[in-house]
Amino acid sequence: MEISTKDVFGAPCWVSLMARDLATAQRFYGAVAGWTFRPARLGEAFTVAELDGVPVAGIGALAADLGVPVAWTPYFAVDEADVAVDRIRERSGTIAVGPVSFETGGRGALVADRDGAVFGIWEGPVSADWRVGEGQAPAWLELRTRNAFDAAIFYGEVLEWATGRPGCCEVSYEEEQVVLRRGGEPVARLNSGPVEAAAYAPHARPRWHVHFRVPELEPAVEAAASLGGRTVSDVTGNATERWVALRDPDGALFTLTTSRKTESG
């Protein structure tokens, strides 16, 4: 079932990989995450990744055409793409592509915040069942940036976070992170970090980062290595989860996470 972005404005509504080669990306993520793929309504260059028949993410063979890095990108729901783009420009953000109209009736744009973290905006129909943290959707979205408070102000003004408008996302400060919530449930975290060393550690540059669930880490990491991926962090964990950051064969960064409860059976 589909709803309008007006119903979930300001919230993450999709994640998409801009890949160089669609078949290579499908082979890699199919083996690593267990996804299957079907054609998307946006055209031949797009597919939808599914797990157990439920949409997880989009993959589009767009990086070469657009001249942009291969990367996972979150999209945020907006009432009007043109208005959101104007807000981004007014606040010294960057517009890379769009807004572009699609046959599905939606309009989207690829943009960046003041520190260069890339994200997308989307106006139009979205899945009513897709929500970060639930079902087969990504487990988590994370912004790694210079100053989380400054970033929260930027995104809040662009996406109408914590404005008092009925249905808007709320922002709170928890455990030294800025946490974005929709309907009381966390959907993203904004983290300040040491980005000065970005030239020596590209994974530390300001960016949005996507966390995907897998039943077990080690088999997924082995599958990634066998198909040209590599780990960029040690396996880390807490009382409930374990996770590891990887690059796919084209260099796109992402994190795999698993529940300790799932791993223990």
Disulfide bonds with the S-S distance in Angstrom:
none
